[in-house]
Amino acid sequence: MDLFLLKKIISALLMPLSLVIILLLFALIFHKNKPKLSFKCLLTATLLLFLSAFSPVSNRLITPLENSYPSFKNSTKPIDYIVVLGCAHITDKALPALSQLQTCSLQRLVEAVRIYRLHPEAIMITSGRAGAQKISNAQMVKTAAISLGVPTNKIITENFPKDTEEEAELISPRIKGKRVVLVTNANHMPRAMKYFQQHGVTPIAAPTGYWVKGINNHKNWRYYFPNSMKIKQTTTAWYENMGLLWQWLKTLIN
């Protein structure tokens, strides 16, 4: 089996909701023969589900990732490249390119265009493979960027990287020694920066798509009530921390 696919399958099985489902299945399997074990599985699944949906826990997991790098301000020096890491889209010819982008790609594009307007001297590099879609994420983001006023000749596409590690490997030779801004989601930025640094590139971070905003603001009762959106936030934080662990383990092996 392809290592990339195997990695994705294992990570999917280790996500909070997947673990909850697995524990519930065990609770059903052991219900008659091992009722105590069944109850423990049920209790663990319930606790994991609650904690995943509980804002204080979810925010505590993702905030350290999102606060690793400050948001991008106008640079006093010219920028050579704005690298926009790939995420996702769904092809639908009835919709404009912007509407075909999934939230993560849209967030990254908007930040990249904002930076481009501050630094029109820069070349934008969009990245990401097609996957199950008809065109690559890099091309879809490029089309959307053009619709927002970025000139076609100011955008380069990298259409084949499957993940961040491959993006850093393929893009780094082009941008090494240049002033580069790296655009990706705030929770993903620590891992992305490390991959580019491993290839001799030290970009300026431009995090976007923050899950947690106004962390010190006043909280009402809803903040302490389980929220389904927080499950997705917890899953994102869980995934990124697993990615950082895998990244660290690979440096030890290599």
C-alpha positions as CSV (number, residue, x, y, z in Angstrom):
1,M,0.0,0.0,0.0
2,D,1.2,3.5,-0.8
3,L,2.8,5.1,2.3
4,F,0.9,8.4,1.8
5,L,-2.5,6.5,1.7
6,L,-1.5,4.4,4.7
7,K,-0.6,7.5,6.7
8,K,-3.9,9.1,5.9
9,I,-5.9,6.0,6.9
10,I,-4.0,5.7,10.2
11,S,-4.5,9.4,11.0
12,A,-8.2,9.2,10.2
13,L,-8.6,6.2,12.6
14,L,-6.9,8.2,15.3
15,M,-9.2,11.2,15.1
16,P,-11.5,11.9,18.1
17,L,-14.8,11.0,16.4
18,S,-13.3,7.8,14.9
19,L,-12.0,6.8,18.4
20,V,-15.5,7.5,19.8
21,I,-17.1,5.3,17.2
22,I,-14.5,2.5,17.8
23,L,-15.1,2.7,21.5
24,L,-18.9,2.5,21.0
25,L,-18.5,-0.6,18.8
26,F,-16.4,-2.2,21.5
27,A,-19.0,-1.4,24.0
28,L,-21.6,-3.2,21.9
29,I,-19.3,-6.2,21.2
30,F,-18.5,-6.7,24.9
31,H,-21.9,-5.9,26.3
32,K,-22.9,-9.4,27.1
33,N,-19.7,-11.2,27.9
34,K,-17.7,-8.4,29.5
35,P,-20.2,-5.8,30.8
36,K,-17.5,-4.0,32.9
37,L,-15.3,-3.5,29.9
38,S,-18.3,-2.5,27.8
39,F,-19.2,0.2,30.4
40,K,-15.6,1.5,30.5
41,C,-15.6,1.8,26.7
42,L,-19.0,3.6,26.8
43,L,-17.8,6.0,29.5
44,T,-14.6,6.7,27.7
45,A,-16.4,7.4,24.4
46,T,-18.8,9.8,26.2
47,L,-16.0,11.6,27.9
48,L,-14.0,12.0,24.7
49,L,-17.0,13.3,22.8
50,F,-17.8,15.8,25.5
51,L,-14.2,17.1,25.8
52,S,-13.9,17.4,22.0
53,A,-17.0,19.6,22.0
54,F,-16.1,21.6,25.1
55,S,-14.8,25.1,24.1
56,P,-12.2,25.5,27.0
57,V,-10.6,22.2,26.0
58,S,-10.8,22.7,22.3
59,N,-9.4,26.2,22.5
60,R,-6.5,25.1,24.8
61,L,-5.5,22.5,22.2
62,I,-5.4,24.8,19.2
63,T,-4.4,28.2,20.6
64,P,-0.7,27.3,21.1
65,L,-0.5,26.3,17.4
66,E,-2.3,29.4,16.2
67,N,-0.1,31.7,18.3
68,S,3.2,30.3,17.1
69,Y,3.6,33.1,14.6
70,P,2.2,36.6,14.4
71,S,-0.1,37.8,11.6
72,F,1.6,39.4,8.6
73,K,2.1,43.1,8.5
74,N,3.4,45.2,5.7
75,S,7.1,44.4,5.1
76,T,9.6,47.3,4.8
77,K,11.5,45.4,2.2
78,P,10.3,44.0,-1.2
79,I,8.8,40.5,-1.3
80,D,9.8,38.1,-4.0
81,Y,7.3,35.4,-3.6
82,I,4.0,34.7,-1.9
83,V,3.6,30.9,-1.4
84,V,0.0,29.8,-1.0
85,L,-0.2,26.2,0.3
86,G,-2.9,24.0,-1.2
87,C,-6.0,22.8,0.6
88,A,-9.2,21.8,-1.0
89,H,-12.0,22.6,-3.5
90,I,-14.9,20.9,-5.2
91,T,-15.3,21.4,-8.9
92,D,-18.6,22.7,-10.0
93,K,-18.7,24.6,-13.3
94,A,-22.0,26.2,-12.4
95,L,-20.2,28.2,-9.7
96,P,-17.4,30.9,-9.9
97,A,-14.0,29.7,-8.9
98,L,-14.2,31.5,-5.5
99,S,-17.3,29.5,-4.6
100,Q,-15.7,26.2,-5.6
101,L,-13.0,26.7,-3.0
102,Q,-13.4,25.0,0.4
103,T,-13.0,27.3,3.4
104,C,-9.3,26.6,4.0
105,S,-8.4,27.4,0.4
106,L,-10.6,30.5,0.4
107,Q,-9.0,31.8,3.7
108,R,-5.5,31.3,2.3
109,L,-6.3,33.0,-1.0
110,V,-7.9,36.0,0.7
111,E,-4.8,36.5,2.8
112,A,-2.5,36.0,-0.2
113,V,-4.4,38.7,-2.2
114,R,-4.2,41.0,0.8
115,I,-0.5,40.6,0.9
116,Y,-0.2,40.9,-2.9
117,R,-1.9,44.3,-2.7
118,L,0.7,45.4,-0.1
119,H,3.5,44.0,-2.3
120,P,2.5,44.0,-6.0
121,E,6.1,43.3,-6.8
122,A,5.7,39.7,-5.6
123,I,5.1,36.6,-7.6
124,M,2.3,34.4,-6.2
125,I,2.9,30.6,-6.1
126,T,-0.3,28.5,-5.7
127,S,0.1,24.8,-4.8
128,G,-1.9,21.6,-4.5
129,R,-2.8,18.5,-6.5
130,A,-6.1,17.7,-8.1
131,G,-6.8,14.6,-6.0
132,A,-10.4,13.4,-6.8
133,Q,-11.2,16.7,-8.7
134,K,-10.8,17.4,-12.4
135,I,-8.3,20.3,-11.9
136,S,-5.6,20.9,-9.3
137,N,-6.2,23.0,-6.3
138,A,-3.3,25.2,-7.4
139,Q,-5.1,25.9,-10.7
140,M,-8.4,26.6,-9.0
141,V,-6.8,29.0,-6.5
142,K,-5.0,30.7,-9.4
143,T,-8.3,31.1,-11.3
144,A,-9.9,32.6,-8.2
145,A,-7.0,34.9,-7.6
146,I,-7.3,36.2,-11.2
147,S,-10.9,36.9,-10.6
148,L,-9.8,39.1,-7.6
149,G,-7.5,41.1,-9.8
150,V,-4.1,39.4,-9.6
151,P,-2.5,39.4,-13.1
152,T,-2.2,36.0,-14.7
153,N,1.6,36.5,-15.3
154,K,2.1,37.1,-11.6
155,I,1.0,33.5,-10.6
156,I,2.9,30.3,-10.8
157,T,1.2,27.0,-10.1
158,E,2.7,23.8,-8.6
159,N,0.0,21.2,-9.5
160,F,1.4,18.0,-8.1
161,P,2.3,18.1,-4.4
162,K,0.2,15.7,-2.3
163,D,1.0,17.3,1.1
164,T,2.9,20.0,2.8
165,E,6.1,18.0,2.9
166,E,6.1,17.6,-0.9
167,E,5.1,21.3,-1.3
168,A,8.3,22.3,0.6
169,E,10.4,19.9,-1.4
170,L,9.2,21.0,-4.8
171,I,8.9,24.8,-4.2
172,S,12.0,25.4,-2.1
173,P,14.6,25.2,-4.9
174,R,12.8,28.1,-6.7
175,I,12.5,30.4,-3.7
176,K,15.8,29.6,-1.8
177,G,17.6,32.9,-1.1
178,K,14.6,35.0,-1.8
179,R,12.3,37.0,0.5
180,V,9.2,34.7,0.8
181,V,5.9,35.0,2.5
182,L,4.3,31.6,3.4
183,V,0.5,31.6,3.6
184,T,-1.4,28.8,5.3
185,N,-3.9,28.3,8.2
186,A,-2.6,29.4,11.6
187,N,-2.9,26.0,13.1
188,H,-0.9,24.5,10.2
189,M,1.8,27.1,10.2
190,P,4.3,25.5,12.7
191,R,4.5,22.3,10.7
192,A,4.7,24.1,7.3
193,M,7.5,26.4,8.5
194,K,9.5,23.5,9.7
195,Y,9.2,21.7,6.3
196,F,10.5,24.7,4.4
197,Q,13.2,25.3,6.9
198,Q,14.4,21.8,6.4
199,H,15.0,22.7,2.8
200,G,17.0,25.8,3.6
201,V,14.1,28.4,3.2
202,T,13.1,30.7,6.1
203,P,9.8,32.3,5.0
204,I,7.9,35.1,6.7
205,A,4.8,33.5,8.2
206,A,1.4,34.8,7.1
207,P,-1.1,32.7,9.2
208,T,-4.8,32.9,8.5
209,G,-8.0,31.1,9.2
210,Y,-7.9,31.4,12.9
211,W,-10.3,29.2,14.9
212,V,-9.9,31.1,18.2
213,K,-10.4,34.9,18.3
214,G,-10.8,37.1,21.3
215,I,-9.6,34.5,23.7
216,N,-9.6,37.0,26.6
217,N,-13.0,38.4,25.8
218,H,-15.9,38.0,28.2
219,K,-17.5,34.5,28.0
220,N,-21.2,33.9,28.4
221,W,-22.9,30.6,29.3
222,R,-22.8,29.3,25.7
223,Y,-19.0,29.1,25.8
224,Y,-19.3,26.3,28.4
225,F,-21.9,24.4,26.5
226,P,-20.9,21.6,24.1
227,N,-20.7,22.8,20.5
228,S,-20.5,20.6,17.4
229,M,-18.2,23.0,15.7
230,K,-15.7,22.6,18.5
231,I,-15.4,18.9,17.6
232,K,-14.1,19.9,14.2
233,Q,-11.7,22.4,15.9
234,T,-10.5,19.7,18.3
235,T,-10.0,17.3,15.3
236,T,-7.9,20.0,13.5
237,A,-5.7,20.5,16.6
238,W,-5.4,16.8,17.1
239,Y,-4.4,16.3,13.4
240,E,-1.8,19.0,13.5
241,N,-0.2,17.8,16.7
242,M,0.0,14.3,15.3
243,G,1.6,15.8,12.2
244,L,4.2,17.6,14.3
245,L,4.9,14.3,16.1
246,W,5.3,12.5,12.9
247,Q,7.6,15.3,11.6
248,W,9.8,15.0,14.7
249,L,10.0,11.2,14.5
250,K,11.1,11.4,10.8
251,T,13.9,13.8,11.8
252,L,15.1,11.2,14.3
253,I,15.0,8.4,11.7
254,N,16.7,10.4,9.0
